[in-house]
Amino acid sequence: MKRILGFLLSALCCVLMSGCEKYGDTSIVGTFVYRNGYTGSMRIYERYEFKSNGSVYHASQIGNTSEFNTDGCSLYYTLDQEVLTIYHGTKGWKKEVRNTVYKTGQYFEDYILIGDKRFEKQ
């Protein structure tokens, strides 16, 4: 009876842990911002906020369009030396995109590079 109870408790723990968010290396903490200034009337502003629990928040605005942000949708990251990978989390995303790559880049202490954009630490 004890073996069956132990097995059931182990199985329950595995199920509960699989539903939790996966967070990567939490050594990046802070806000990184990209501003292109103005190109004609097209101002571009983006920011990534890295939290101490390993989650990431992303917001951007191009010109006068409404702001895009990841409110209600989880992101997390991993850091392998300077290679930064941001993933879709499980909250707020369709099943097809959960735990897939959101963005990749390089991490340096004072800035990150994502694509051709340099995000300065604030």
C-alpha positions in Angstrom: 0.0 0.0 0.0 2.9 2.4 0.8 4.5 1.7 -2.5 1.3 2.5 -4.4 0.8 5.7 -2.4 4.4 6.7 -3.0 4.0 6.1 -6.7 0.8 8.1 -6.9 2.4 11.0 -5.0 5.4 10.9 -7.4 3.2 10.9 -10.4 1.2 13.8 -9.0 4.4 15.8 -8.5 5.5 15.2 -12.0 2.1 16.4 -13.4 2.2 19.5 -11.3 5.8 20.4 -12.2 5.1 19.9 -15.9 2.4 22.6 -15.8 4.8 25.2 -14.3 6.6 27.8 -16.3 10.2 27.1 -17.3 12.6 29.8 -16.4 16.2 30.0 -17.5 19.3 31.6 -16.1 18.1 34.6 -14.0 21.4 36.5 -14.1 19.9 39.2 -16.3 17.9 41.6 -14.3 16.8 45.1 -15.6 15.3 47.0 -18.4 16.9 47.3 -21.8 15.6 50.0 -24.2 16.0 50.6 -28.0 15.1 54.0 -29.5 15.9 54.9 -33.1 15.1 58.5 -32.6 13.1 59.8 -35.5 13.3 58.6 -39.1 10.9 61.1 -40.7 7.9 60.6 -38.6 8.6 57.0 -37.7 9.7 56.8 -34.1 10.6 53.2 -32.9 10.7 52.4 -29.2 11.1 48.9 -27.7 12.0 47.6 -24.3 12.6 44.3 -22.6 12.3 43.9 -18.9 14.1 41.0 -17.4 12.8 40.0 -13.9 14.7 38.2 -11.2 12.5 35.1 -11.5 13.6 34.5 -15.1 10.5 36.0 -16.8 10.7 38.7 -19.5 8.3 41.5 -20.5 8.4 43.0 -24.0 6.8 46.2 -25.3 7.2 48.2 -28.5 5.7 51.1 -30.4 6.3 52.2 -33.9 5.3 55.8 -34.8 1.8 56.6 -33.6 0.5 53.0 -33.7 -0.9 51.5 -30.5 1.7 49.9 -28.2 2.3 46.2 -28.5 3.1 44.4 -25.2 3.1 41.0 -23.7 0.7 41.8 -20.9 -1.1 38.6 -20.0 1.4 36.4 -22.0 4.4 34.9 -20.4 7.9 34.9 -21.7 11.1 33.3 -20.2 14.7 33.2 -21.2 17.9 31.2 -21.2 21.4 32.5 -21.3 24.3 30.3 -22.6 27.4 32.4 -22.1 26.4 35.5 -24.1 23.7 33.8 -26.3 20.3 35.0 -25.2 17.2 33.1 -26.2 13.7 34.3 -25.2 10.9 31.8 -25.4 7.1 32.0 -25.4 5.8 30.7 -22.0 2.6 28.8 -21.4 0.4 31.6 -20.3 -1.5 33.5 -22.9 -0.1 31.8 -26.0 -1.7 29.2 -28.3 -0.6 25.6 -27.8 1.3 25.7 -31.1 3.7 28.4 -29.9 4.2 27.6 -26.2 7.8 27.0 -25.3 9.0 28.0 -28.8 11.6 30.7 -29.6 10.3 34.3 -29.4 13.6 36.1 -30.1 17.3 35.4 -30.0 20.2 37.7 -29.4 23.4 38.4 -27.6 23.8 39.6 -24.0 26.5 42.0 -22.8 26.4 43.6 -19.4 25.4 47.0 -20.5 23.4 46.1 -23.6 21.8 43.3 -25.6 21.7 42.8 -29.4 18.5 41.4 -30.9 18.6 41.4 -34.7 20.1 44.7 -35.8 18.9 46.6 -32.7 21.0 47.5 -29.7 19.0 47.7 -26.5 20.8 49.8 -23.8 20.5 48.9 -20.1 18.6 51.6 -18.2 
